[in-house]
Amino acid sequence: MSLKKEGMLWDHFRFVPFLVGLAFGFVAIVRRKPDETERVPKWPHPTTVNQYVYRDRNGLCFQFQSEEVNCDQVKETLKDYPYES
């Protein structure tokens, strides 16, 4: 390839619009507000079940109650619940 063919790409490159786009992208990233708080999900555990109040995606607050049961005795009442995603 000759130098003339390699330089054809640079004939279409405009330095000023490139810098304007680069500056705009940088400003947009810097000014983007992060989430108010970083959310860390806390899943219920039998030892901490009464310490937390949970909020779902609809804004409803709820709390869990813990009760120890024998799984063999209540096997027919157990249900599968889909994950909330």
N, C-alpha and C positions, 0 to 999 in steps of 0.2 A: 504494500500500500504506500502510496506517496503521501507526503505531508499535506498536500492539498485535500485529499479525501479524509484524512484524520481530522483536519481542522474544520470540516463542514459542520460538525456538531456544535462547535463553539460559535459558528456564524449565527445560530438560532438562540444562543444563550444570551439573556439580558440580565446584566448584573444588578441594576437598580430594582426591578420587580422582585428579583430573588431576595435581595436584602430587605425589602419592604415586607414580603411574606414571612421571612424568617423572624423579623422583629415583631410582626403581628402575632405569630405563633408563640413566641417567647412571652410576650405580654399576656396573652390569653392563658397560658399555663401558670404564670406567676400570680395572676389576679384571681384565678379559680379558687373559690372558697372550698376548703375541705369540709367534710361532714362536721356538724356541731360537736358531736362526740364520737369517739370510736366505739362501736358497739361490740361487745364481747358476749356471746350467748352464755347464759348460765342455766344449765339443765338441772332439773330437780334431783335431789339425792335424799334418801330417807333420813339422813342425819341433819339436813338443812332445810327440810320441806317447809317449815313454818317461818323461815327467816326472810323469804323473798316473795315479792308480788311481781307477777309476770304480766307483760302487755303483748297482745297479739298484733297482727298487721292492721287490724281494724280499729285499734286503739282501746280494745276492751281489756280491762285488768282482771286477773284471776290468780288464784292461789291453789296449790295442791294440798291434799290431805293424804297422810300415810297411814296405812293399816296393814298389819302383817296377817297374812292368811295362808292356809294350807292349799297349795295349787291343786292337789288331787281332789279336794272336796269341792272346789269351785270351777273345775275344768270346763263344764258345760256353759258357764256364763262368760268365759273369756272371749274377747272379740279382737280382731285385728283393726287397727286404726291407721289410716294413711297419714304419711308425713305431710306437714304443712310446708309448702315451698313457695 
